[in-house]
Structure formats: structure tokens, C-alpha cells
Amino acid sequence: MTKVVILTGSPHFNGASNKLADKFEKGIRETENKVYRYDAGLQDKSAPHFLQLEHAPGMEVGIPDNDIVEKEVIPKLLEADIVVLVSSLYYFGLNAQLKAVIDRFYDYNHELKDKKMVFMMAEYGTQKDMDAVKLHIHKLSDDMRWQIIDEIYADDSWNDQKLEKFAQKAYELGRSIK
């Protein structure tokens, strides 16, 4: 049984990138793998990823006591065989909600080395619009020594028929992981 962690960043329940994540998750669960999913973009104000500290000399931000990333996400990541990152494109980069979680990997870089990775992204533009993200993801995988299993870049995701083809690929990718 493969342990898989899916991290998404979209703040839209039924957004295009969440559709990719949903289909991948459906496929991976059908093969009876162990799956944990954290939707960073769907967290409410009671569970922030960081806090702006007003009265902490020398510190700009802090980690809240009820931090789900530290208490739940990081332990699942440390156990995982495969990390799945799913984002929508925001100004030619990852969305901030997912990036805030990825930035938290820093304290665990050594322990997170040598995993496998899947990356999926949806956006309304073209494949060329995602070039900067592709470079970022490849640099991240190199730095973390993560082997990329596959990448799905769903362009023109406003087009439901085209998005469904990418979502089907995500489903089949999930089903292929044993």
C-alpha cells in the first residue's frame, strides 16, 4: 500500500484544479492506497497557516497554536511515499495558499528528501502561460530529490470538455499508482 498526500491550494470548492485533485483522489483510492488530503485554500480564518505577530521583537510571523500544517500535514508528509501538489495558476505561479504550505517544508527538508511527486495545475490560459511554474516545480523536485512521476498542466480549463480530458488523465494516473 502506497501512502499518498495530496495538497491543494485553490480557494474554490468546485474549481478546475480541485476537479483534477478530486479525480486523482478517486483513482488512487480505488487502488486501495492510503490517502491524506489537505485543501489549504479551503481553510477558514480559525486555522491560519501563519500569524502576523504584533508584539514579538525580531519576528515578523509566527505559527499559531492550533496550526494544522504542523500538527497534521507535516507528519503525514513525513510518512508519505508520494506527494501530490495541485494548484491553480495565479500570476504565472503557484497560488499563495499552497505556496504557504510548501514554504513550511523548509524545517523538514532533510526528512522529506527522496519521495515521489505528482504535480497538477489548471488555468484558463495556454501551456506557455505555465512555463514559469514548470521551471519552479522542476527546481523544487531537484532540491527535494523528489522523482516526478507525472505532471498535468490543464490549459484552457474554462472549457469543460477540455478540462474533463485532463481530469480523466488525473483519474487514470491515480489508478496507475500501486
DRENDO-1510 file (C-alpha; in Angstrom, 1 decimal, always signed):
<recs>
REC; n; res; u; v; w
REC; 1; MET; +0.0; +0.0; +0.0 .
REC; 2; THR; +1.3; +3.4; -1.0 .
REC; 3; LYS; +0.9; +6.4; +1.3 .
REC; 4; VAL; -0.1; +9.5; -0.7 .
REC; 5; VAL; -0.5; +13.1; +0.5 .
REC; 6; ILE; -2.5; +15.4; -1.7 .
REC; 7; LEU; -2.0; +19.2; -1.1 .
REC; 8; THR; -4.3; +21.6; -2.9 .
REC; 9; GLY; -4.3; +25.4; -2.9 .
REC; 10; SER; -7.5; +26.5; -4.7 .
REC; 11; PRO; -9.9; +28.6; -2.6 .
REC; 12; HIS; -12.8; +27.4; -4.9 .
REC; 13; PHE; -14.7; +24.2; -3.9 .
REC; 14; ASN; -15.6; +23.3; -7.4 .
REC; 15; GLY; -12.6; +25.0; -9.2 .
REC; 16; ALA; -10.7; +23.4; -12.1 .
REC; 17; SER; -7.7; +22.4; -10.1 .
REC; 18; ASN; -9.9; +20.8; -7.4 .
REC; 19; LYS; -11.6; +18.8; -10.1 .
REC; 20; LEU; -8.2; +17.4; -11.1 .
REC; 21; ALA; -7.4; +16.6; -7.4 .
REC; 22; ASP; -10.8; +15.0; -6.9 .
REC; 23; LYS; -10.4; +12.7; -10.0 .
REC; 24; PHE; -6.9; +11.8; -9.0 .
REC; 25; GLU; -8.0; +11.1; -5.4 .
REC; 26; LYS; -10.9; +8.9; -6.7 .
REC; 27; GLY; -8.5; +6.9; -8.8 .
REC; 28; ILE; -5.9; +6.5; -6.1 .
REC; 29; ARG; -8.5; +5.4; -3.6 .
REC; 30; GLU; -9.8; +2.7; -6.0 .
REC; 31; THR; -6.4; +1.0; -5.9 .
REC; 32; GLU; -6.7; +0.9; -2.0 .
REC; 33; ASN; -3.8; +3.2; -1.3 .
REC; 34; LYS; -3.7; +5.2; +1.9 .
REC; 35; VAL; -4.6; +8.8; +1.1 .
REC; 36; TYR; -4.5; +12.1; +3.1 .
REC; 37; ARG; -5.7; +15.3; +1.5 .
REC; 38; TYR; -5.3; +18.8; +2.8 .
REC; 39; ASP; -7.0; +21.7; +0.9 .
REC; 40; ALA; -5.0; +24.7; +2.0 .
REC; 41; GLY; -7.2; +27.1; +0.1 .
REC; 42; LEU; -10.4; +26.0; +1.8 .
REC; 43; GLN; -9.3; +26.6; +5.4 .
REC; 44; ASP; -11.1; +29.3; +7.3 .
REC; 45; LYS; -9.8; +32.1; +9.5 .
REC; 46; SER; -9.8; +29.9; +12.6 .
REC; 47; ALA; -7.0; +27.8; +11.1 .
REC; 48; PRO; -4.4; +30.2; +9.5 .
REC; 49; HIS; -1.1; +28.9; +8.2 .
REC; 50; PHE; +0.8; +31.7; +9.9 .
REC; 51; LEU; +0.0; +34.7; +12.1 .
REC; 52; GLN; +1.3; +38.3; +11.8 .
REC; 53; LEU; +2.9; +39.0; +15.2 .
REC; 54; GLU; +2.4; +42.5; +16.5 .
REC; 55; HIS; +4.4; +42.2; +19.8 .
REC; 56; ALA; +7.3; +39.9; +19.0 .
REC; 57; PRO; +10.6; +41.8; +18.6 .
REC; 58; GLY; +12.7; +40.3; +15.8 .
REC; 59; MET; +9.9; +38.1; +14.5 .
REC; 60; GLU; +7.5; +39.0; +11.7 .
REC; 61; VAL; +5.3; +36.0; +11.6 .
REC; 62; GLY; +4.6; +33.0; +13.9 .
REC; 63; ILE; +3.0; +29.7; +13.8 .
REC; 64; PRO; -0.4; +29.6; +15.6 .
REC; 65; ASP; -1.0; +27.1; +18.4 .
REC; 66; ASN; -3.8; +25.4; +16.5 .
REC; 67; ASP; -1.7; +25.0; +13.4 .
REC; 68; ILE; -3.0; +22.1; +11.3 .
REC; 69; VAL; +0.1; +22.2; +9.0 .
REC; 70; GLU; +2.5; +21.5; +11.9 .
REC; 71; LYS; +0.2; +19.1; +13.8 .
REC; 72; GLU; -1.3; +17.1; +10.9 .
REC; 73; VAL; +0.0; +17.9; +7.4 .
REC; 74; ILE; +3.8; +17.6; +8.2 .
REC; 75; PRO; +3.5; +14.3; +10.0 .
REC; 76; LYS; +1.5; +12.9; +7.1 .
REC; 77; LEU; +4.1; +14.2; +4.6 .
REC; 78; LEU; +7.0; +12.6; +6.6 .
REC; 79; GLU; +5.2; +9.2; +6.3 .
REC; 80; ALA; +4.2; +9.6; +2.6 .
REC; 81; ASP; +5.7; +7.8; -0.4 .
REC; 82; ILE; +4.2; +10.2; -2.9 .
REC; 83; VAL; +3.4; +13.9; -2.6 .
REC; 84; VAL; +0.8; +15.4; -4.9 .
REC; 85; LEU; +0.8; +19.1; -5.3 .
REC; 86; VAL; -2.3; +20.7; -7.0 .
REC; 87; SER; -2.6; +24.4; -7.8 .
REC; 88; SER; -4.4; +26.8; -10.0 .
REC; 89; LEU; -2.3; +29.4; -11.8 .
REC; 90; TYR; -2.1; +32.8; -10.2 .
REC; 91; TYR; +0.0; +35.4; -12.0 .
REC; 92; PHE; +2.2; +32.8; -13.6 .
REC; 93; GLY; +2.9; +31.0; -10.3 .
REC; 94; LEU; +1.5; +28.7; -7.6 .
REC; 95; ASN; -1.4; +30.1; -5.6 .
REC; 96; ALA; -0.5; +31.6; -2.3 .
REC; 97; GLN; -2.4; +29.1; -0.1 .
REC; 98; LEU; -0.4; +26.1; -1.5 .
REC; 99; LYS; +2.9; +28.1; -1.5 .
REC; 100; ALA; +2.4; +28.9; +2.2 .
REC; 101; VAL; +2.3; +25.2; +3.0 .
REC; 102; ILE; +5.3; +24.4; +0.7 .
REC; 103; ASP; +7.3; +27.1; +2.4 .
REC; 104; ARG; +6.7; +25.2; +5.7 .
REC; 105; PHE; +8.7; +22.2; +4.3 .
REC; 106; TYR; +11.9; +24.2; +5.0 .
REC; 107; ASP; +12.3; +22.9; +8.6 .
REC; 108; TYR; +11.9; +19.3; +7.3 .
REC; 109; ASN; +13.9; +19.4; +4.1 .
REC; 110; HIS; +16.2; +16.6; +5.1 .
REC; 111; GLU; +13.4; +14.3; +6.3 .
REC; 112; LEU; +11.3; +15.0; +3.2 .
REC; 113; LYS; +14.0; +14.0; +0.7 .
REC; 114; ASP; +13.7; +11.2; -1.8 .
REC; 115; LYS; +9.9; +11.0; -2.2 .
REC; 116; LYS; +8.0; +10.7; -5.4 .
REC; 117; MET; +5.9; +13.6; -6.7 .
REC; 118; VAL; +2.9; +14.4; -8.9 .
REC; 119; PHE; +2.1; +17.9; -9.9 .
REC; 120; MET; -1.2; +19.1; -11.4 .
REC; 121; MET; -2.2; +22.6; -12.4 .
REC; 122; ALA; -5.3; +24.1; -14.0 .
REC; 123; GLU; -5.6; +27.6; -15.6 .
REC; 124; TYR; -7.6; +29.5; -18.2 .
REC; 125; GLY; -4.7; +30.4; -20.5 .
REC; 126; THR; -2.2; +28.4; -22.6 .
REC; 127; GLN; +0.6; +25.9; -21.9 .
REC; 128; LYS; +3.1; +28.7; -22.4 .
REC; 129; ASP; +1.5; +30.6; -19.5 .
REC; 130; MET; +2.6; +27.8; -17.2 .
REC; 131; ASP; +6.3; +27.8; -18.2 .
REC; 132; ALA; +7.4; +29.6; -15.0 .
REC; 133; VAL; +5.6; +27.1; -12.8 .
REC; 134; LYS; +7.1; +24.2; -14.7 .
REC; 135; LEU; +10.6; +25.6; -14.0 .
REC; 136; HIS; +9.6; +26.1; -10.3 .
REC; 137; ILE; +8.3; +22.6; -9.9 .
REC; 138; HIS; +11.4; +21.1; -11.6 .
REC; 139; LYS; +13.7; +23.1; -9.3 .
REC; 140; LEU; +11.6; +22.1; -6.3 .
REC; 141; SER; +11.8; +18.4; -7.2 .
REC; 142; ASP; +15.6; +18.7; -7.8 .
REC; 143; ASP; +16.1; +20.4; -4.5 .
REC; 144; MET; +14.0; +17.9; -2.6 .
REC; 145; ARG; +15.4; +15.0; -4.6 .
REC; 146; TRP; +11.8; +14.1; -5.5 .
REC; 147; GLN; +11.2; +11.9; -8.5 .
REC; 148; ILE; +8.4; +13.3; -10.7 .
REC; 149; ILE; +6.0; +10.6; -11.6 .
REC; 150; ASP; +3.9; +12.8; -13.8 .
REC; 151; GLU; +2.7; +16.3; -14.4 .
REC; 152; ILE; -0.7; +17.5; -15.7 .
REC; 153; TYR; -1.0; +21.1; -16.9 .
REC; 154; ALA; -4.6; +21.7; -17.8 .
REC; 155; ASP; -4.7; +24.7; -20.0 .
REC; 156; ASP; -8.0; +26.4; -21.2 .
REC; 157; SER; -9.6; +24.9; -18.1 .
REC; 158; TRP; -12.7; +27.2; -18.6 .
REC; 159; ASN; -13.5; +24.7; -21.4 .
REC; 160; ASP; -15.4; +21.9; -19.6 .
REC; 161; GLN; -14.8; +19.3; -22.3 .
REC; 162; LYS; -11.1; +20.0; -22.4 .
REC; 163; LEU; -10.9; +20.1; -18.6 .
REC; 164; GLU; -12.7; +16.7; -18.4 .
REC; 165; LYS; -10.0; +15.2; -20.6 .
REC; 166; PHE; -7.3; +16.4; -18.2 .
REC; 167; ALA; -9.4; +15.2; -15.2 .
REC; 168; GLN; -9.7; +11.8; -16.8 .
REC; 169; LYS; -5.9; +11.7; -17.2 .
REC; 170; ALA; -5.7; +12.6; -13.5 .
REC; 171; TYR; -8.0; +9.7; -12.7 .
REC; 172; GLU; -6.0; +7.3; -14.7 .
REC; 173; LEU; -2.8; +8.5; -13.2 .
REC; 174; GLY; -4.3; +7.9; -9.7 .
REC; 175; ARG; -5.4; +4.4; -10.8 .
REC; 176; SER; -1.9; +3.6; -12.1 .
REC; 177; ILE; -0.2; +4.1; -8.7 .
REC; 178; LYS; +0.1; +0.8; -6.8 .
</recs>
